[in-house]
């Protein structure tokens, strides 16, 4: 075997790691949690401002739950404590994002999205119908 194969297969193990179901769950949790970085980076570059999309919070929630389950399996108090309460702000941010998206209204004049609380459409200037949009205070 040459040196490159020794990097992949070391002591007869892939990457030198003894793989089993819980090891895969732990690595999957790391991969999902780390992927948040790329999601936020892409969204921020796309909008040219700092943006935290809902997918970021979903990846945070799924990754931390996978890592918590791995920590529980290992009975590792550091892992357990690190991920035991992280789901609280992730779920709260998902709820806030859902409510915010639900509060947006479609303009009857041009069909564009009007932000919550807007009295006039930012695209065409048509007055937003507060009767059809009860979430907007009058």
TORDO-557227 format. One record per residue (C-alpha): residue in one letter; x, y, z. Coordinates in steps of 0.02 Angstrom, whole numbers. Layout:
! residues N
<r><res>A</res><xx>X</xx><yy>Y</yy><zz>Z</zz></r>
...
This chain:
! residues 138
<r><res>X</res><xx>0</xx><yy>0</yy><zz>0</zz></r>
<r><res>X</res><xx>59</xx><yy>174</yy><zz>-38</zz></r>
<r><res>X</res><xx>48</xx><yy>322</yy><zz>80</zz></r>
<r><res>X</res><xx>-118</xx><yy>388</yy><zz>8</zz></r>
<r><res>X</res><xx>-207</xx><yy>225</yy><zz>45</zz></r>
<r><res>X</res><xx>-136</xx><yy>227</yy><zz>222</zz></r>
<r><res>X</res><xx>-226</xx><yy>392</yy><zz>249</zz></r>
<r><res>X</res><xx>-393</xx><yy>315</yy><zz>200</zz></r>
<r><res>X</res><xx>-369</xx><yy>137</yy><zz>268</zz></r>
<r><res>X</res><xx>-267</xx><yy>135</yy><zz>427</zz></r>
<r><res>X</res><xx>-256</xx><yy>-24</yy><zz>531</zz></r>
<r><res>X</res><xx>-392</xx><yy>-99</yy><zz>421</zz></r>
<r><res>X</res><xx>-514</xx><yy>40</yy><zz>469</zz></r>
<r><res>X</res><xx>-584</xx><yy>180</yy><zz>361</zz></r>
<r><res>X</res><xx>-491</xx><yy>339</yy><zz>414</zz></r>
<r><res>X</res><xx>-424</xx><yy>238</yy><zz>561</zz></r>
<r><res>X</res><xx>-595</xx><yy>247</yy><zz>646</zz></r>
<r><res>X</res><xx>-692</xx><yy>98</yy><zz>709</zz></r>
<r><res>X</res><xx>-862</xx><yy>132</yy><zz>633</zz></r>
<r><res>X</res><xx>-1029</xx><yy>83</yy><zz>711</zz></r>
<r><res>X</res><xx>-1205</xx><yy>158</yy><zz>711</zz></r>
<r><res>X</res><xx>-1173</xx><yy>282</yy><zz>852</zz></r>
<r><res>X</res><xx>-1009</xx><yy>340</yy><zz>776</zz></r>
<r><res>X</res><xx>-1103</xx><yy>376</yy><zz>613</zz></r>
<r><res>X</res><xx>-1237</xx><yy>473</yy><zz>711</zz></r>
<r><res>X</res><xx>-1102</xx><yy>576</yy><zz>796</zz></r>
<r><res>X</res><xx>-1012</xx><yy>616</yy><zz>634</zz></r>
<r><res>X</res><xx>-1177</xx><yy>654</yy><zz>547</zz></r>
<r><res>X</res><xx>-1218</xx><yy>776</yy><zz>688</zz></r>
<r><res>X</res><xx>-1050</xx><yy>861</yy><zz>663</zz></r>
<r><res>X</res><xx>-1075</xx><yy>871</yy><zz>475</zz></r>
<r><res>X</res><xx>-1252</xx><yy>942</yy><zz>490</zz></r>
<r><res>X</res><xx>-1202</xx><yy>1066</yy><zz>624</zz></r>
<r><res>X</res><xx>-1049</xx><yy>1123</yy><zz>524</zz></r>
<r><res>X</res><xx>-1151</xx><yy>1144</yy><zz>364</zz></r>
<r><res>X</res><xx>-1238</xx><yy>1293</yy><zz>446</zz></r>
<r><res>X</res><xx>-1080</xx><yy>1391</yy><zz>407</zz></r>
<r><res>X</res><xx>-1105</xx><yy>1369</yy><zz>219</zz></r>
<r><res>X</res><xx>-1292</xx><yy>1408</yy><zz>227</zz></r>
<r><res>X</res><xx>-1263</xx><yy>1572</yy><zz>318</zz></r>
<r><res>X</res><xx>-1116</xx><yy>1619</yy><zz>208</zz></r>
<r><res>X</res><xx>-1217</xx><yy>1589</yy><zz>50</zz></r>
<r><res>X</res><xx>-1369</xx><yy>1686</yy><zz>114</zz></r>
<r><res>X</res><xx>-1262</xx><yy>1832</yy><zz>171</zz></r>
<r><res>X</res><xx>-1170</xx><yy>1842</yy><zz>5</zz></r>
<r><res>X</res><xx>-1332</xx><yy>1828</yy><zz>-93</zz></r>
<r><res>X</res><xx>-1416</xx><yy>1971</yy><zz>1</zz></r>
<r><res>X</res><xx>-1257</xx><yy>2073</yy><zz>29</zz></r>
<r><res>X</res><xx>-1303</xx><yy>2092</yy><zz>213</zz></r>
<r><res>X</res><xx>-1302</xx><yy>1979</yy><zz>364</zz></r>
<r><res>X</res><xx>-1446</xx><yy>1855</yy><zz>348</zz></r>
<r><res>X</res><xx>-1489</xx><yy>1704</yy><zz>455</zz></r>
<r><res>X</res><xx>-1610</xx><yy>1596</yy><zz>354</zz></r>
<r><res>X</res><xx>-1729</xx><yy>1469</yy><zz>432</zz></r>
<r><res>X</res><xx>-1626</xx><yy>1328</yy><zz>359</zz></r>
<r><res>X</res><xx>-1483</xx><yy>1385</yy><zz>473</zz></r>
<r><res>X</res><xx>-1594</xx><yy>1355</yy><zz>626</zz></r>
<r><res>X</res><xx>-1657</xx><yy>1187</yy><zz>560</zz></r>
<r><res>X</res><xx>-1478</xx><yy>1129</yy><zz>533</zz></r>
<r><res>X</res><xx>-1433</xx><yy>1192</yy><zz>707</zz></r>
<r><res>X</res><xx>-1578</xx><yy>1097</yy><zz>785</zz></r>
<r><res>X</res><xx>-1548</xx><yy>933</yy><zz>691</zz></r>
<r><res>X</res><xx>-1359</xx><yy>938</yy><zz>715</zz></r>
<r><res>X</res><xx>-1370</xx><yy>976</yy><zz>901</zz></r>
<r><res>X</res><xx>-1501</xx><yy>839</yy><zz>930</zz></r>
<r><res>X</res><xx>-1391</xx><yy>712</yy><zz>839</zz></r>
<r><res>X</res><xx>-1241</xx><yy>766</yy><zz>943</zz></r>
<r><res>X</res><xx>-1345</xx><yy>761</yy><zz>1103</zz></r>
<r><res>X</res><xx>-1402</xx><yy>584</yy><zz>1064</zz></r>
<r><res>X</res><xx>-1221</xx><yy>533</yy><zz>1031</zz></r>
<r><res>X</res><xx>-1169</xx><yy>612</yy><zz>1197</zz></r>
<r><res>X</res><xx>-1309</xx><yy>520</yy><zz>1288</zz></r>
<r><res>X</res><xx>-1253</xx><yy>356</yy><zz>1211</zz></r>
<r><res>X</res><xx>-1074</xx><yy>389</yy><zz>1264</zz></r>
<r><res>X</res><xx>-1132</xx><yy>451</yy><zz>1434</zz></r>
<r><res>X</res><xx>-1016</xx><yy>598</yy><zz>1412</zz></r>
<r><res>X</res><xx>-1069</xx><yy>737</yy><zz>1531</zz></r>
<r><res>X</res><xx>-975</xx><yy>871</yy><zz>1431</zz></r>
<r><res>X</res><xx>-1065</xx><yy>825</yy><zz>1269</zz></r>
<r><res>X</res><xx>-1232</xx><yy>811</yy><zz>1358</zz></r>
<r><res>X</res><xx>-1218</xx><yy>979</yy><zz>1443</zz></r>
<r><res>X</res><xx>-1153</xx><yy>1063</yy><zz>1285</zz></r>
<r><res>X</res><xx>-1307</xx><yy>1013</yy><zz>1183</zz></r>
<r><res>X</res><xx>-1442</xx><yy>988</yy><zz>1315</zz></r>
<r><res>X</res><xx>-1519</xx><yy>1162</yy><zz>1304</zz></r>
<r><res>X</res><xx>-1467</xx><yy>1224</yy><zz>1132</zz></r>
<r><res>X</res><xx>-1632</xx><yy>1170</yy><zz>1054</zz></r>
<r><res>X</res><xx>-1725</xx><yy>1307</yy><zz>1151</zz></r>
<r><res>X</res><xx>-1662</xx><yy>1459</yy><zz>1053</zz></r>
<r><res>X</res><xx>-1664</xx><yy>1360</yy><zz>889</zz></r>
<r><res>X</res><xx>-1848</xx><yy>1318</yy><zz>906</zz></r>
<r><res>X</res><xx>-1889</xx><yy>1493</yy><zz>967</zz></r>
<r><res>X</res><xx>-1802</xx><yy>1570</yy><zz>815</zz></r>
<r><res>X</res><xx>-1897</xx><yy>1451</yy><zz>700</zz></r>
<r><res>X</res><xx>-2062</xx><yy>1505</yy><zz>780</zz></r>
<r><res>X</res><xx>-2016</xx><yy>1689</yy><zz>760</zz></r>
<r><res>X</res><xx>-1966</xx><yy>1662</yy><zz>577</zz></r>
<r><res>X</res><xx>-2130</xx><yy>1571</yy><zz>543</zz></r>
<r><res>X</res><xx>-2234</xx><yy>1709</yy><zz>622</zz></r>
<r><res>X</res><xx>-2138</xx><yy>1843</yy><zz>529</zz></r>
<r><res>X</res><xx>-2161</xx><yy>1756</yy><zz>361</zz></r>
<r><res>X</res><xx>-2346</xx><yy>1730</yy><zz>397</zz></r>
<r><res>X</res><xx>-2367</xx><yy>1916</yy><zz>437</zz></r>
<r><res>X</res><xx>-2308</xx><yy>1971</yy><zz>264</zz></r>
<r><res>X</res><xx>-2449</xx><yy>2016</yy><zz>146</zz></r>
<r><res>X</res><xx>-2464</xx><yy>2008</yy><zz>-42</zz></r>
<r><res>X</res><xx>-2502</xx><yy>2176</yy><zz>-122</zz></r>
<r><res>X</res><xx>-2665</xx><yy>2174</yy><zz>-218</zz></r>
<r><res>X</res><xx>-2596</xx><yy>2304</yy><zz>-339</zz></r>
<r><res>X</res><xx>-2434</xx><yy>2224</yy><zz>-398</zz></r>
<r><res>X</res><xx>-2424</xx><yy>2055</yy><zz>-311</zz></r>
<r><res>X</res><xx>-2262</xx><yy>2091</yy><zz>-217</zz></r>
<r><res>X</res><xx>-2234</xx><yy>2051</yy><zz>-33</zz></r>
<r><res>X</res><xx>-2269</xx><yy>2193</yy><zz>89</zz></r>
<r><res>X</res><xx>-2179</xx><yy>2186</yy><zz>256</zz></r>
<r><res>X</res><xx>-2278</xx><yy>2168</yy><zz>418</zz></r>
<r><res>X</res><xx>-2352</xx><yy>2332</yy><zz>478</zz></r>
<r><res>X</res><xx>-2336</xx><yy>2417</yy><zz>308</zz></r>
<r><res>X</res><xx>-2482</xx><yy>2529</yy><zz>263</zz></r>
<r><res>X</res><xx>-2424</xx><yy>2549</yy><zz>82</zz></r>
<r><res>X</res><xx>-2340</xx><yy>2429</yy><zz>-39</zz></r>
<r><res>X</res><xx>-2153</xx><yy>2470</yy><zz>-53</zz></r>
<r><res>X</res><xx>-2155</xx><yy>2425</yy><zz>-240</zz></r>
<r><res>X</res><xx>-2308</xx><yy>2513</yy><zz>-312</zz></r>
<r><res>X</res><xx>-2371</xx><yy>2625</yy><zz>-170</zz></r>
<r><res>X</res><xx>-2546</xx><yy>2551</yy><zz>-165</zz></r>
<r><res>X</res><xx>-2625</xx><yy>2560</yy><zz>7</zz></r>
<r><res>X</res><xx>-2622</xx><yy>2390</yy><zz>93</zz></r>
<r><res>X</res><xx>-2799</xx><yy>2330</yy><zz>131</zz></r>
<r><res>X</res><xx>-2802</xx><yy>2321</yy><zz>322</zz></r>
<r><res>X</res><xx>-2974</xx><yy>2237</yy><zz>318</zz></r>
<r><res>X</res><xx>-2903</xx><yy>2091</yy><zz>217</zz></r>
<r><res>X</res><xx>-2743</xx><yy>2097</yy><zz>321</zz></r>
<r><res>X</res><xx>-2802</xx><yy>2097</yy><zz>502</zz></r>
<r><res>X</res><xx>-2624</xx><yy>2069</yy><zz>567</zz></r>
<r><res>X</res><xx>-2584</xx><yy>2249</yy><zz>522</zz></r>
<r><res>X</res><xx>-2637</xx><yy>2374</yy><zz>656</zz></r>
<r><res>X</res><xx>-2743</xx><yy>2521</yy><zz>598</zz></r>
